[in-house]
Amino acid sequence: MSKILIRAMVLPMTGPDVFYPQGEITIVDDRILSVGERGSAPSGFVPDRILDLPNDVLMPGLINTHTHAAMTLLRSYADDLPLMPWLNEKVWPFEEKLTDEDIYWGTALALCEMIRSGTTTMLDMYASMDQVAEAVLKAGTRAVLSRGLIGNGPNGEQAFQESIDLVERYHGAGKGRVKIMFGPHAPYTCSGEYLQKVKAEADRLSVGIHIHVAETRDEINIIQEKFGKTPVQWLDELGLFGGHVVAAHCVHLTPEDMEILARKHVCVAHNAESNMKLNSGTAPIIELQGKGVIVGLGTDGASSNNNLDLFGEMRSAAFQQKLRVSSTALPAYEVLKMATVGGAQTLGLEDVGILAPGFKADLITLDMDQPHFYPRFSIPSHLVYSAHAGDVRTVMVDGIFLMEERKILTMDVKKVCQEAETRAKRISTELSC
Amino acid sequence: MSKILIRAMVLPMTGPDVFYPQGEITIVDDRILSVGERGSAPSGFVPDRILDLPNDVLMPGLINTHTHAAMTLLRSYADDLPLMPWLNEKVWPFEEKLTDEDIYWGTALALCEMIRSGTTTMLDMYASMDQVAEAVLKAGTRAVLSRGLIGNGPNGEQAFQESIDLVERYHGAGKGRVKIMFGPHAPYTCSGEYLQKVKAEADRLSVGIHIHVAETRDEINIIQEKFGKTPVQWLDELGLFGGHVVAAHCVHLTPEDMEILARKHVCVAHNAESNMKLNSGTAPIIELQGKGVIVGLGTDGASSNNNLDLFGEMRSAAFQQKLRVSSTALPAYEVLKMATVGGAQTLGLEDVGILAPGFKADLITLDMDQPHFYPRFSIPSHLVYSAHAGDVRTVMVDGIFLMEERKILTMDVKKVCQEAETRAKRISTELSC
């Protein structure tokens, strides 16, 4: 049995007024035993280890609700291009060259970056998901994984079968750290029939669905032309909604679409930076939240963002809504909720996202003894508007330290970086020949 | 005489194709002697010191073209509020309590943050500018300073006189590191007569003018109602333009306004994050650059941003224009130019902003041996889309190291942070009584 006590400024994300400037948290094995002021540990609790970080803020680990982790291999390969040439001439040819091993190392690179920037859980959509699962198990993070399903593509059936295998092999792996969802790519890359088959199988296996919805104006036009409906209406009529569904992006929505999402309890993964960088648009986050829709934050893949830093994503999400609506939109604490408890709800994880007794010990600390964190009027403001990835000092998942003093303990970061560099360069060389 | 040689990946910002993956730079006293591939140092050059940073990118120091440095003291004091209550109930009452010493320590805090995030030069506008100048001289950075002039306020005449004194006392101080401009606050806080008096005096003393222009819709309405013109037209008719003028914000411009700015060689300080966070709007940067207007980047004060990190500002500037125009708008190298050579041009500094023989040795290095900088397809993309303040390892201004291995050498950072904390809390306590 492992017993850990950490002293720090504790922001448990259990309510806007709950903050322990001189706090402590106790952890037994993978779960939190107590959270409170200094001295609040249960009497008789004898820790194996005490970590004193009085100038750090300790908070729940961040949750990335939409990414394509292995696409770190394409980071900075093709930026500032129009969407279709970017996909046709750069992204897709590159991805066709990826081997299973490449995807393992690309995911490992993503996980190194995520740990360093305080992300403890991701919802991923990609191929070769066994490799992704193995990388997650090695890194020690938490993840919900979905095999991307291009129903209209040549591998639609094979990928569908892989999704079923993935559930059987990895749903609940790593003492529950890994979960699986089905990942039909988007309404314009899967037929109605295919989507219904996916939904039936997901229901049969009791797992959720992760899908891109209403990301670009082009998608809206395609679905409107084909079916005379919006993507949300089309998916709703197909019966895709109702269970646990994470809809990524949701940039272009009608008021009726928002009603449907709210009524059907669809959760939204909001990707502010990707939506800006690719000129997709500004998602109506304030309106969605106003209707009671759960919204989490995502970075999207490193090919479009280009980093996996949820601190930057929080800031951008706030800025984008403030620009569109008003300076009072998405206040700091609300954005923090989206990146923590909102992310957990989006992913259907009931025991992460806040720091409370009985919850999983998924937490991070940030070094607040730095110029950009003074004066200390508001910790939530600092975390959203001033913090950056480099401020994260400690990362724990399931009661295990994954990073201390900015040093990752579960992976050989140097090797991961070198493998990623070599493999990405191999592919770009092949493509330029 | 000091002779330094640094080996690194060198991005001199002298052209989009100029990059030395295995480069070196030599520095004699305050100036660059040579820049090029490894082994390019002039024969016979014997350095006193060699710095080997093969995994760092070495580039020009960043230039912040609009800030109110001492407002770090208000960081996180009042966020997510509507503009007028924010100013009336929070910012202005706080500022009224600031002593000269408070402004010294608030500026020192800003300078610590700037050095840590790779900013070597700022254009500042505030009060008690002697204190600001002294903090800059102590920190070792470069700065252009302007006493903010609220012509319509009770201290309009006194501040005008202070501006003249400031020129006499500090223009050219610190071996030219400090320069002075006049800082009439905005067209809606200064009368036409006052602005003309400022312009005449600035001309007489051969210094430039730094002014907020067309920041908010309210400002446009006020000037339209009063004078039947846009702020740019009004300032142009008053004769304010023509010499060296830095116009901060320029969010709301007509095509004619842009023509005037281009014709009169007015430089624009673009503050993407402040403009988003305060719901000011999106400045037409692409159009301004299309007309040949020089644009630099600014963070604005930490009360509105809330950090002074130009890496974040670069990313936000790119994202904001891409969101408004297209995914191809403001490509990475163009954004880097705005933060370096464009900033130097905006501030009228002819020997900083690029790394070239004869230029001042104002440079920074970033540790690129980190997961978020792999693979290395494009260094400019990495610097704009992946980098954060915490990646900066080394800072040099005028040939002097201000920071090495992330340790600031010119200031007692702990004391600065404590002074800022104590002083800011004193004021907030006074105000809440």
Boltz contact constraints between the chains, C-beta under 6 A:
constraints:
  - contact:
      token1: [A, 76]
      token2: [B, 377]
      max_distance: 6.0
  - contact:
      token1: [A, 76]
      token2: [B, 378]
      max_distance: 6.0
  - contact:
      token1: [A, 76]
      token2: [B, 381]
      max_distance: 6.0
  - contact:
      token1: [A, 76]
      token2: [B, 382]
      max_distance: 6.0
  - contact:
      token1: [A, 77]
      token2: [B, 377]
      max_distance: 6.0
  - contact:
      token1: [A, 79]
      token2: [B, 381]
      max_distance: 6.0
  - contact:
      token1: [A, 80]
      token2: [B, 328]
      max_distance: 6.0
  - contact:
      token1: [A, 80]
      token2: [B, 331]
      max_distance: 6.0
  - contact:
      token1: [A, 82]
      token2: [B, 328]
      max_distance: 6.0
  - contact:
      token1: [A, 109]
      token2: [B, 371]
      max_distance: 6.0
  - contact:
      token1: [A, 112]
      token2: [B, 371]
      max_distance: 6.0
  - contact:
      token1: [A, 113]
      token2: [B, 371]
      max_distance: 6.0
  - contact:
      token1: [A, 113]
      token2: [B, 372]
      max_distance: 6.0
  - contact:
      token1: [A, 276]
      token2: [B, 319]
      max_distance: 6.0
  - contact:
      token1: [A, 276]
      token2: [B, 322]
      max_distance: 6.0
  - contact:
      token1: [A, 276]
      token2: [B, 323]
      max_distance: 6.0
  - contact:
      token1: [A, 277]
      token2: [B, 319]
      max_distance: 6.0
  - contact:
      token1: [A, 277]
      token2: [B, 322]
      max_distance: 6.0
  - contact:
      token1: [A, 278]
      token2: [B, 327]
      max_distance: 6.0
  - contact:
      token1: [A, 279]
      token2: [B, 322]
      max_distance: 6.0
  - contact:
      token1: [A, 279]
      token2: [B, 326]
      max_distance: 6.0
  - contact:
      token1: [A, 279]
      token2: [B, 327]
      max_distance: 6.0
  - contact:
      token1: [A, 306]
      token2: [B, 385]
      max_distance: 6.0
  - contact:
      token1: [A, 306]
      token2: [B, 386]
      max_distance: 6.0
  - contact:
      token1: [A, 307]
      token2: [B, 372]
      max_distance: 6.0
  - contact:
      token1: [A, 307]
      token2: [B, 386]
      max_distance: 6.0
  - contact:
      token1: [A, 319]
      token2: [B, 276]
      max_distance: 6.0
  - contact:
      token1: [A, 319]
      token2: [B, 277]
      max_distance: 6.0
  - contact:
      token1: [A, 322]
      token2: [B, 276]
      max_distance: 6.0
  - contact:
      token1: [A, 322]
      token2: [B, 277]
      max_distance: 6.0
  - contact:
      token1: [A, 322]
      token2: [B, 279]
      max_distance: 6.0
  - contact:
      token1: [A, 323]
      token2: [B, 276]
      max_distance: 6.0
  - contact:
      token1: [A, 326]
      token2: [B, 279]
      max_distance: 6.0
  - contact:
      token1: [A, 327]
      token2: [B, 278]
      max_distance: 6.0
  - contact:
      token1: [A, 327]
      token2: [B, 279]
      max_distance: 6.0
  - contact:
      token1: [A, 328]
      token2: [B, 80]
      max_distance: 6.0
  - contact:
      token1: [A, 328]
      token2: [B, 82]
      max_distance: 6.0
  - contact:
      token1: [A, 331]
      token2: [B, 80]
      max_distance: 6.0
  - contact:
      token1: [A, 371]
      token2: [B, 109]
      max_distance: 6.0
  - contact:
      token1: [A, 371]
      token2: [B, 112]
      max_distance: 6.0
  - contact:
      token1: [A, 371]
      token2: [B, 113]
      max_distance: 6.0
  - contact:
      token1: [A, 372]
      token2: [B, 113]
      max_distance: 6.0
  - contact:
      token1: [A, 372]
      token2: [B, 307]
      max_distance: 6.0
  - contact:
      token1: [A, 374]
      token2: [B, 417]
      max_distance: 6.0
  - contact:
      token1: [A, 374]
      token2: [B, 420]
      max_distance: 6.0
  - contact:
      token1: [A, 374]
      token2: [B, 421]
      max_distance: 6.0
  - contact:
      token1: [A, 375]
      token2: [B, 420]
      max_distance: 6.0
  - contact:
      token1: [A, 375]
      token2: [B, 421]
      max_distance: 6.0
  - contact:
      token1: [A, 375]
      token2: [B, 424]
      max_distance: 6.0
  - contact:
      token1: [A, 377]
      token2: [B, 76]
      max_distance: 6.0
  - contact:
      token1: [A, 377]
      token2: [B, 77]
      max_distance: 6.0
  - contact:
      token1: [A, 378]
      token2: [B, 76]
      max_distance: 6.0
  - contact:
      token1: [A, 381]
      token2: [B, 76]
      max_distance: 6.0
  - contact:
      token1: [A, 381]
      token2: [B, 79]
      max_distance: 6.0
  - contact:
      token1: [A, 382]
      token2: [B, 76]
      max_distance: 6.0
  - contact:
      token1: [A, 385]
      token2: [B, 306]
      max_distance: 6.0
  - contact:
      token1: [A, 386]
      token2: [B, 306]
      max_distance: 6.0
  - contact:
      token1: [A, 386]
      token2: [B, 307]
      max_distance: 6.0
  - contact:
      token1: [A, 388]
      token2: [B, 388]
      max_distance: 6.0
  - contact:
      token1: [A, 388]
      token2: [B, 389]
      max_distance: 6.0
  - contact:
      token1: [A, 388]
      token2: [B, 390]
      max_distance: 6.0
  - contact:
      token1: [A, 389]
      token2: [B, 388]
      max_distance: 6.0
  - contact:
      token1: [A, 390]
      token2: [B, 388]
      max_distance: 6.0
  - contact:
      token1: [A, 390]
      token2: [B, 390]
      max_distance: 6.0
  - contact:
      token1: [A, 417]
      token2: [B, 374]
      max_distance: 6.0
  - contact:
      token1: [A, 420]
      token2: [B, 374]
      max_distance: 6.0
  - contact:
      token1: [A, 420]
      token2: [B, 375]
      max_distance: 6.0
  - contact:
      token1: [A, 421]
      token2: [B, 374]
      max_distance: 6.0
  - contact:
      token1: [A, 421]
      token2: [B, 375]
      max_distance: 6.0
  - contact:
      token1: [A, 424]
      token2: [B, 375]
      max_distance: 6.0
